[in-house]
Amino acid sequence: MSSDSLAEQIDCLLHGFCQPLTVLQCRLALGELSGEPGEMRAAIGAALSECARLNEKVDAMREMLQTVERRGW
């Protein structure tokens, strides 16, 4: 893996953070606006799913950084 391709991969992962963060924020805001318990529960469930997506991205970045450390880049 070259340093350029690593930078591109990290850039792609960082870009990938934007969508789940935006969805997370919107779901919670909609649940808050609604005030209905069922809709709030649904918003929380959807937000938890987005949190899981974010954790996957963080894990992928952590693996990339460990690879960089092992290779001494």
CNS distance restraints for C-alpha pairs under 8 A (distance, minus, plus):
assign (resid   1 and name CA) (resid   5 and name CA) 6.39 0.50 0.50
assign (resid   1 and name CA) (resid   6 and name CA) 6.54 0.50 0.50
assign (resid   2 and name CA) (resid   6 and name CA) 6.17 0.50 0.50
assign (resid   3 and name CA) (resid   7 and name CA) 6.07 0.50 0.50
assign (resid   3 and name CA) (resid  73 and name CA) 7.67 0.50 0.50
assign (resid   4 and name CA) (resid   8 and name CA) 6.18 0.50 0.50
assign (resid   5 and name CA) (resid   9 and name CA) 6.04 0.50 0.50
assign (resid   6 and name CA) (resid  10 and name CA) 6.13 0.50 0.50
assign (resid   6 and name CA) (resid  64 and name CA) 7.66 0.50 0.50
assign (resid   7 and name CA) (resid  11 and name CA) 6.02 0.50 0.50
assign (resid   8 and name CA) (resid  12 and name CA) 6.11 0.50 0.50
assign (resid   9 and name CA) (resid  13 and name CA) 6.25 0.50 0.50
assign (resid  10 and name CA) (resid  14 and name CA) 6.11 0.50 0.50
assign (resid  10 and name CA) (resid  61 and name CA) 6.73 0.50 0.50
assign (resid  10 and name CA) (resid  64 and name CA) 7.96 0.50 0.50
assign (resid  11 and name CA) (resid  15 and name CA) 6.12 0.50 0.50
assign (resid  12 and name CA) (resid  16 and name CA) 6.11 0.50 0.50
assign (resid  13 and name CA) (resid  17 and name CA) 6.51 0.50 0.50
assign (resid  13 and name CA) (resid  57 and name CA) 6.36 0.50 0.50
assign (resid  13 and name CA) (resid  60 and name CA) 8.00 0.50 0.50
assign (resid  13 and name CA) (resid  61 and name CA) 7.20 0.50 0.50
assign (resid  14 and name CA) (resid  18 and name CA) 7.20 0.50 0.50
assign (resid  15 and name CA) (resid  19 and name CA) 7.75 0.50 0.50
assign (resid  16 and name CA) (resid  20 and name CA) 7.44 0.50 0.50
assign (resid  16 and name CA) (resid  57 and name CA) 7.49 0.50 0.50
assign (resid  17 and name CA) (resid  21 and name CA) 6.16 0.50 0.50
assign (resid  17 and name CA) (resid  54 and name CA) 6.37 0.50 0.50
assign (resid  17 and name CA) (resid  57 and name CA) 7.10 0.50 0.50
assign (resid  18 and name CA) (resid  22 and name CA) 6.05 0.50 0.50
assign (resid  19 and name CA) (resid  23 and name CA) 6.12 0.50 0.50
assign (resid  20 and name CA) (resid  24 and name CA) 5.87 0.50 0.50
assign (resid  20 and name CA) (resid  50 and name CA) 5.30 0.50 0.50
assign (resid  20 and name CA) (resid  51 and name CA) 7.48 0.50 0.50
assign (resid  20 and name CA) (resid  53 and name CA) 6.83 0.50 0.50
assign (resid  20 and name CA) (resid  54 and name CA) 6.57 0.50 0.50
assign (resid  21 and name CA) (resid  25 and name CA) 6.16 0.50 0.50
assign (resid  21 and name CA) (resid  50 and name CA) 7.28 0.50 0.50
assign (resid  21 and name CA) (resid  54 and name CA) 7.71 0.50 0.50
assign (resid  22 and name CA) (resid  26 and name CA) 6.13 0.50 0.50
assign (resid  23 and name CA) (resid  27 and name CA) 5.94 0.50 0.50
assign (resid  23 and name CA) (resid  47 and name CA) 7.53 0.50 0.50
assign (resid  23 and name CA) (resid  50 and name CA) 7.13 0.50 0.50
assign (resid  24 and name CA) (resid  28 and name CA) 6.27 0.50 0.50
assign (resid  24 and name CA) (resid  46 and name CA) 7.48 0.50 0.50
assign (resid  24 and name CA) (resid  47 and name CA) 4.86 0.50 0.50
assign (resid  24 and name CA) (resid  50 and name CA) 5.87 0.50 0.50
assign (resid  24 and name CA) (resid  51 and name CA) 7.47 0.50 0.50
assign (resid  25 and name CA) (resid  29 and name CA) 6.10 0.50 0.50
assign (resid  25 and name CA) (resid  47 and name CA) 7.84 0.50 0.50
assign (resid  26 and name CA) (resid  30 and name CA) 6.02 0.50 0.50
assign (resid  27 and name CA) (resid  31 and name CA) 6.18 0.50 0.50
assign (resid  27 and name CA) (resid  43 and name CA) 5.11 0.50 0.50
assign (resid  27 and name CA) (resid  44 and name CA) 7.45 0.50 0.50
assign (resid  27 and name CA) (resid  46 and name CA) 6.82 0.50 0.50
assign (resid  27 and name CA) (resid  47 and name CA) 6.21 0.50 0.50
assign (resid  28 and name CA) (resid  32 and name CA) 6.10 0.50 0.50
assign (resid  28 and name CA) (resid  40 and name CA) 7.77 0.50 0.50
assign (resid  28 and name CA) (resid  43 and name CA) 5.62 0.50 0.50
assign (resid  28 and name CA) (resid  44 and name CA) 6.56 0.50 0.50
assign (resid  28 and name CA) (resid  47 and name CA) 6.70 0.50 0.50
assign (resid  29 and name CA) (resid  33 and name CA) 6.14 0.50 0.50
assign (resid  30 and name CA) (resid  34 and name CA) 6.12 0.50 0.50
assign (resid  30 and name CA) (resid  43 and name CA) 7.20 0.50 0.50
assign (resid  31 and name CA) (resid  35 and name CA) 6.51 0.50 0.50
assign (resid  31 and name CA) (resid  36 and name CA) 7.63 0.50 0.50
assign (resid  31 and name CA) (resid  39 and name CA) 5.76 0.50 0.50
assign (resid  31 and name CA) (resid  40 and name CA) 4.35 0.50 0.50
assign (resid  31 and name CA) (resid  41 and name CA) 7.70 0.50 0.50
assign (resid  31 and name CA) (resid  42 and name CA) 7.64 0.50 0.50
assign (resid  31 and name CA) (resid  43 and name CA) 5.19 0.50 0.50
assign (resid  31 and name CA) (resid  44 and name CA) 7.58 0.50 0.50
assign (resid  32 and name CA) (resid  40 and name CA) 6.62 0.50 0.50
assign (resid  34 and name CA) (resid  39 and name CA) 6.75 0.50 0.50
assign (resid  34 and name CA) (resid  40 and name CA) 7.17 0.50 0.50
assign (resid  35 and name CA) (resid  39 and name CA) 7.45 0.50 0.50
assign (resid  35 and name CA) (resid  40 and name CA) 6.67 0.50 0.50
assign (resid  36 and name CA) (resid  40 and name CA) 6.04 0.50 0.50
assign (resid  37 and name CA) (resid  41 and name CA) 6.08 0.50 0.50
assign (resid  38 and name CA) (resid  42 and name CA) 6.24 0.50 0.50
assign (resid  39 and name CA) (resid  43 and name CA) 6.10 0.50 0.50
assign (resid  40 and name CA) (resid  44 and name CA) 6.17 0.50 0.50
assign (resid  41 and name CA) (resid  45 and name CA) 6.17 0.50 0.50
assign (resid  42 and name CA) (resid  46 and name CA) 6.17 0.50 0.50
assign (resid  43 and name CA) (resid  47 and name CA) 6.02 0.50 0.50
assign (resid  44 and name CA) (resid  48 and name CA) 6.13 0.50 0.50
assign (resid  45 and name CA) (resid  49 and name CA) 6.45 0.50 0.50
assign (resid  46 and name CA) (resid  50 and name CA) 6.46 0.50 0.50
assign (resid  47 and name CA) (resid  51 and name CA) 6.28 0.50 0.50
assign (resid  48 and name CA) (resid  52 and name CA) 6.39 0.50 0.50
assign (resid  49 and name CA) (resid  53 and name CA) 6.50 0.50 0.50
assign (resid  50 and name CA) (resid  54 and name CA) 6.29 0.50 0.50
assign (resid  51 and name CA) (resid  55 and name CA) 6.25 0.50 0.50
assign (resid  52 and name CA) (resid  56 and name CA) 6.39 0.50 0.50
assign (resid  53 and name CA) (resid  57 and name CA) 6.54 0.50 0.50
assign (resid  54 and name CA) (resid  58 and name CA) 6.30 0.50 0.50
assign (resid  55 and name CA) (resid  59 and name CA) 6.14 0.50 0.50
assign (resid  56 and name CA) (resid  60 and name CA) 6.28 0.50 0.50
assign (resid  57 and name CA) (resid  61 and name CA) 6.28 0.50 0.50
assign (resid  58 and name CA) (resid  62 and name CA) 6.09 0.50 0.50
assign (resid  59 and name CA) (resid  63 and name CA) 6.23 0.50 0.50
assign (resid  60 and name CA) (resid  64 and name CA) 6.34 0.50 0.50
assign (resid  61 and name CA) (resid  65 and name CA) 6.19 0.50 0.50
assign (resid  62 and name CA) (resid  66 and name CA) 6.18 0.50 0.50
assign (resid  63 and name CA) (resid  67 and name CA) 6.25 0.50 0.50
assign (resid  64 and name CA) (resid  68 and name CA) 6.33 0.50 0.50
assign (resid  65 and name CA) (resid  69 and name CA) 6.23 0.50 0.50
assign (resid  66 and name CA) (resid  70 and name CA) 6.17 0.50 0.50
assign (resid  67 and name CA) (resid  71 and name CA) 6.20 0.50 0.50
assign (resid  68 and name CA) (resid  72 and name CA) 6.02 0.50 0.50
assign (resid  68 and name CA) (resid  73 and name CA) 5.44 0.50 0.50
assign (resid  69 and name CA) (resid  73 and name CA) 6.52 0.50 0.50
